[in-house]
Amino acid sequence: QVQLVESGGGLVQAGGSLRLSCAASGSIFRSMGWYRQAPGKRRELVAAITRGSIINYADSVKGRFTISGDNARNTVYLQMNSLKSEDTAVYYCNAKVLINDYDYWGQGTQVTVSS
């Protein structure tokens, strides 16, 4: 029974910051990360981190967002700084099961950046 619990979304003005959290349970995960989807757009990777702390960022967020993780707690955090209007989207937590890379998804949390 894998469960992902997300928190931290909200409304912020451009230039501001938000911190997203995602706690996963029910399995051991190879990686966890965040994807986002804006209205009318495809879902895209924002950032991901493996158990070995290998990190991948989308080019659009490099230098502004920082992902970190706590393996013992199956928790990832996304610190989002210098937010822009184009960051507005629903952000989804993703977790890949270690033994088979099966994807689990959170319900999504809305991030709205006003200009």
TORVEXZA-764028 format. One record per residue (C-alpha): residue number from 1; x, y, z. Coordinates in nm, 3 decimals. Layout:
+-----+---------+---------+---------+
:   n :       u :       v :       w :
+-----+---------+---------+---------+
: NUM :       X :       Y :       Z :
...
+-----+---------+---------+---------+
// end
This chain:
+-----+---------+---------+---------+
:   n :       u :       v :       w :
+-----+---------+---------+---------+
:   1 :   0.000 :   0.000 :   0.000 :
:   2 :   0.214 :   0.279 :  -0.131 :
:   3 :   0.106 :   0.624 :  -0.029 :
:   4 :   0.250 :   0.964 :  -0.117 :
:   5 :   0.155 :   1.267 :   0.089 :
:   6 :   0.235 :   1.610 :  -0.052 :
:   7 :   0.233 :   1.948 :   0.115 :
:   8 :   0.359 :   2.301 :   0.069 :
:   9 :   0.177 :   2.434 :  -0.235 :
:  10 :   0.011 :   2.771 :  -0.236 :
:  11 :   0.000 :   3.120 :  -0.376 :
:  12 :   0.311 :   3.335 :  -0.387 :
:  13 :   0.420 :   3.649 :  -0.567 :
:  14 :   0.691 :   3.643 :  -0.830 :
:  15 :   1.033 :   3.639 :  -0.671 :
:  16 :   0.906 :   3.458 :  -0.365 :
:  17 :   0.970 :   3.109 :  -0.234 :
:  18 :   0.785 :   2.792 :  -0.149 :
:  19 :   0.897 :   2.458 :  -0.010 :
:  20 :   0.723 :   2.139 :  -0.117 :
:  21 :   0.742 :   1.818 :   0.081 :
:  22 :   0.652 :   1.463 :  -0.016 :
:  23 :   0.653 :   1.168 :   0.221 :
:  24 :   0.625 :   0.821 :   0.069 :
:  25 :   0.548 :   0.498 :   0.249 :
:  26 :   0.484 :   0.134 :   0.174 :
:  27 :   0.796 :   0.042 :  -0.023 :
:  28 :   1.162 :   0.112 :  -0.086 :
:  29 :   1.216 :   0.362 :  -0.363 :
:  30 :   1.491 :   0.400 :  -0.619 :
:  31 :   1.420 :   0.766 :  -0.668 :
:  32 :   1.173 :   1.037 :  -0.583 :
:  33 :   1.103 :   1.364 :  -0.751 :
:  34 :   0.867 :   1.633 :  -0.863 :
:  35 :   0.685 :   1.682 :  -1.192 :
:  36 :   0.454 :   1.964 :  -1.287 :
:  37 :   0.171 :   2.021 :  -1.529 :
:  38 :   0.027 :   2.354 :  -1.633 :
:  39 :  -0.314 :   2.383 :  -1.803 :
:  40 :  -0.290 :   2.271 :  -2.164 :
:  41 :   0.068 :   2.154 :  -2.119 :
:  42 :   0.236 :   1.816 :  -2.089 :
:  43 :   0.358 :   1.694 :  -1.753 :
:  44 :   0.730 :   1.760 :  -1.721 :
:  45 :   1.009 :   1.666 :  -1.485 :
:  46 :   1.111 :   1.941 :  -1.246 :
:  47 :   1.368 :   1.762 :  -1.031 :
:  48 :   1.445 :   1.412 :  -0.909 :
:  49 :   1.687 :   1.252 :  -0.667 :
:  50 :   1.803 :   0.891 :  -0.634 :
:  51 :   1.886 :   0.698 :  -0.319 :
:  52 :   2.250 :   0.766 :  -0.404 :
:  53 :   2.179 :   1.141 :  -0.415 :
:  54 :   2.215 :   1.175 :  -0.791 :
:  55 :   2.005 :   1.476 :  -0.889 :
:  56 :   1.850 :   1.583 :  -1.215 :
:  57 :   1.689 :   1.924 :  -1.275 :
:  58 :   1.494 :   2.067 :  -1.561 :
:  59 :   1.692 :   2.341 :  -1.732 :
:  60 :   1.421 :   2.593 :  -1.653 :
:  61 :   1.468 :   2.557 :  -1.277 :
:  62 :   1.844 :   2.514 :  -1.245 :
:  63 :   1.988 :   2.765 :  -1.004 :
:  64 :   1.649 :   2.842 :  -0.853 :
:  65 :   1.515 :   2.512 :  -0.720 :
:  66 :   1.688 :   2.267 :  -0.488 :
:  67 :   1.578 :   1.911 :  -0.427 :
:  68 :   1.687 :   1.715 :  -0.123 :
:  69 :   1.592 :   1.387 :   0.035 :
:  70 :   1.586 :   1.184 :   0.351 :
:  71 :   1.621 :   0.815 :   0.263 :
:  72 :   1.535 :   0.696 :   0.612 :
:  73 :   1.203 :   0.878 :   0.600 :
:  74 :   1.130 :   0.832 :   0.227 :
:  75 :   1.083 :   1.205 :   0.207 :
:  76 :   1.186 :   1.460 :  -0.054 :
:  77 :   1.179 :   1.836 :  -0.041 :
:  78 :   1.175 :   2.091 :  -0.318 :
:  79 :   1.292 :   2.437 :  -0.221 :
:  80 :   1.169 :   2.679 :  -0.486 :
:  81 :   1.324 :   3.024 :  -0.489 :
:  82 :   1.295 :   3.317 :  -0.727 :
:  83 :   0.961 :   3.190 :  -0.847 :
:  84 :   0.828 :   3.307 :  -1.181 :
:  85 :   0.480 :   3.318 :  -1.327 :
:  86 :   0.574 :   3.035 :  -1.563 :
:  87 :   0.631 :   2.810 :  -1.261 :
:  88 :   0.255 :   2.808 :  -1.203 :
:  89 :   0.135 :   2.449 :  -1.228 :
:  90 :   0.011 :   2.151 :  -1.036 :
:  91 :   0.314 :   1.982 :  -0.887 :
:  92 :   0.308 :   1.604 :  -0.851 :
:  93 :   0.534 :   1.395 :  -0.634 :
:  94 :   0.672 :   1.083 :  -0.800 :
:  95 :   0.830 :   0.776 :  -0.646 :
:  96 :   0.984 :   0.481 :  -0.831 :
:  97 :   0.982 :   0.144 :  -0.656 :
:  98 :   1.332 :   0.002 :  -0.619 :
:  99 :   1.269 :  -0.353 :  -0.738 :
: 100 :   1.077 :  -0.275 :  -1.057 :
: 101 :   1.080 :   0.103 :  -1.120 :
: 102 :   0.702 :   0.117 :  -1.095 :
: 103 :   0.581 :   0.476 :  -1.070 :
: 104 :   0.357 :   0.605 :  -0.796 :
: 105 :   0.213 :   0.955 :  -0.797 :
: 106 :   0.081 :   1.196 :  -0.543 :
: 107 :  -0.249 :   1.375 :  -0.584 :
: 108 :  -0.081 :   1.700 :  -0.684 :
: 109 :  -0.046 :   2.033 :  -0.509 :
: 110 :  -0.120 :   2.366 :  -0.675 :
: 111 :   0.155 :   2.625 :  -0.700 :
: 112 :   0.042 :   2.964 :  -0.825 :
: 113 :   0.288 :   3.247 :  -0.882 :
: 114 :   0.139 :   3.590 :  -0.938 :
: 115 :   0.323 :   3.859 :  -1.131 :
+-----+---------+---------+---------+
// end
